Amino acid sequence: MKRLTFAALAALVPFSAPVKVFAGSEDVVVEQPWARASIGVSRPGAAYMTVRNEGEEAVTLTGLSTPLAKMPEIHRSSTTAEGLNSMAPAGEITISPGESVALEPGGLHAMLMRLQTAMIEGETFPLTLAFSDGGEVTVNVPILGIAARGPEG
């Protein structure tokens, strides 16, 4: 029931406003979630945001879930010294007290594999971040244009 409540509240708040919820004893703030529109469902999508820990203890992001994709994971893109690009699952992400982690193009991001529906510009979808203490944060992610470079468009 809490998940539905957070998603409903997030839908009422402009996407640029931080969504502030508690993950156990940690105070987690998710800022500026966004995603790009997809071309159908044959290719994966991605979502981006900043996750900030305002608590006094570290918090560990352990996973993602969304009805939009069967395999959502945190991935990391990187480029070698030779200029080769690669991407791989990042595993758990620990955020120290007072610190934040940016999920952004070209770095850490929420990879949305096995899309169930196309990501259509102007729509939103719920994305739940799961933490090691059992807490969850659900945000509504607005879908921007296919060429968007950030939440500003």
N, C-alpha and C positions, 0 to 999 in steps of 0.2 A: 504494500500500500504506500509506503514511503516513496518508492521509486516513481509511482504514478504522480504523487504529489509534487516531487521535485520537477518532473518533466512538465507538469501543468504550470507550475510557477515559472519555469524557465521560458515557456512559450509566451508569457505575459511580459517578459523583460526584453528590451531591445538587445540584439545579439552582442553589441559592444559593451554592455554592462557586465561586470563580473557576477558570476553565480557563486554565492558563498554558502557552503554547507559544511557540516562536520563529518569527518571520517574517524569515528572513534573519538579519541582525545585530541587528535590533530585538527587544525583549522585549515582546510584546503580551499583555495579559491581558484576557479577556472575562469580565465579571461579570454575574450575574443575567439570563441570557437568558430570555425568556418571550414567549408569544403568546396571543391570545384565540381561542377556538373560533369557527369560521365557520358560517354558515348555508349549507350546501351548497358548491358550487363556482362559482356564478354571480357572486359578488362577490369582490374581492381580500381577502387577509388581510394581517396585518402582524406583525412581530416587533420586539422591543425588547431592549435590553441596554446596558451601558456597555463601551466599548472603551478600554483604558488603555495608553499607551506608556510602559513602564519603561526603555526604551533611552536611548542617548545621542544618537541621531539621529532626525529626524522620520520618520514612517512614513505612507504614503498608502494609504488604503483605496480600491481602484479598482473593486471589483465584488463581487457575491454569486452564489452558486449553491445550488440545493437541488432534489432530485427532486420536492418538493412543488409547485413552481410553475415554469412555463415562462419567466416574465419577472420575476425578482426584481431589485429596484433599490433604491438608497437614495433616499428622497424627503424633501422638507421641506414641512411644513405651516406656513402663516403666516396672519395676520389683518391686513388693512389698517386704516388709521385710521378708515375708514368701517364697519368691522365685517364686511367680506367675507372669507370663508375661501377659501384656495386651497392647492393642493398641486402640486408639480412635482419632477421628478428633480433631485437635489442635485449630481450629478456626483461627482468625486473628493473625498474628505475627508482632509485632512492633519492628523495629530495630532503636535504638537510633543513633544519629550522631556519626560517627567514629567507630561504632560497627559492628559486623557481626553475622550472625546466620548460624550454620552448619546444613545442612540436611545430616544426616549420618546414617548408619545402627545402630539400637539399640536406636535411639532417634527420633528427628524430621526427617521426610522424605516426599517426594512426593509419595503418594500412588496412583497407577494407576489401578483403578478398572474398570471392564467391558471392558477388552482389545478388540480392534477391529481386531487386527492382532497380531501374535506372535512377541515377541521381539527377534530378531535374531542377534547373535554376529556379529560384524563388520558393522552393519547398524547404522543409527542415526534417531532421530525423533525430531520434534520441540516441545518445551514446553514453554508456555507463562505464565509468572508470572504477575498477575494483582495487582495493588496498589490502595490504598484508594483515591489518588488524580486523578485517571483516567489513570495514566500512565501504560504502559505495557513493559515488557522486554521479548523478545523471544530468546531462546538459542537452539542450536542443541545439543542434548544429545547423545553421543556415547554409543552404547550397547556393553558391555564387556562380557566376558565369564560368565557362570552360577555360577561359584565359585569365581568370582572376589571379592576382599576385598577393593578395592579403585581404583581411577583413574590410579594408577600405574600398575594395573593388578591383 
